[in-house]
Amino acid sequence: MTTSRSTTTRSLRRALPAGAVAAAAALPLLCSAPAGAAAADTSVYVWATGVNVRVCPEVSTACPPISGAQIGKRWVTAFCQRTGSEVVDGPYRNNWWVQVDAGGPIGWVSAVYVRGGNNDEPIPGLPEDDFCH
């Protein structure tokens, strides 16, 4: 049987989208982490200046800041988030706290100062308590 080049090309064009869709659907299954694996660290942007980093796991403004650990207007590594005392700054308020490493000691900052969240809501895409360091 002889097949022309244009017939073969048309057949491949029809088969490729179906194969690409199947491969794209399987990719998340192939790349997902095993159950119980820790989530990857995430970068978040701290939009304010002079934000205190606190060490207490109770995440409250009653916890003293880590000496010399203030951050602001930069990207930092974030590990997790949990609820704690509410912080209010102008029109912004949040009772979520984010555990970060800003190149110094690991500590907590109020989510009020982290870009991407809404009032009294967690930061999207950041895991909760189970992934804290």
RAWO-V683424 format. One record per helix or strand. SS is the DSSP state (H for helix, E for strand). FROM is the first residue (numbers start at 1). TO is the last residue. Records with the same first field share a line. If there is no record, write none. Layout:
SS->FROM-TO  FROM-TO
This chain:
H->5-31  111-113  129-131
E->42-46  51-54  65-71  74-89  92-101  106-110  114-114  128-128
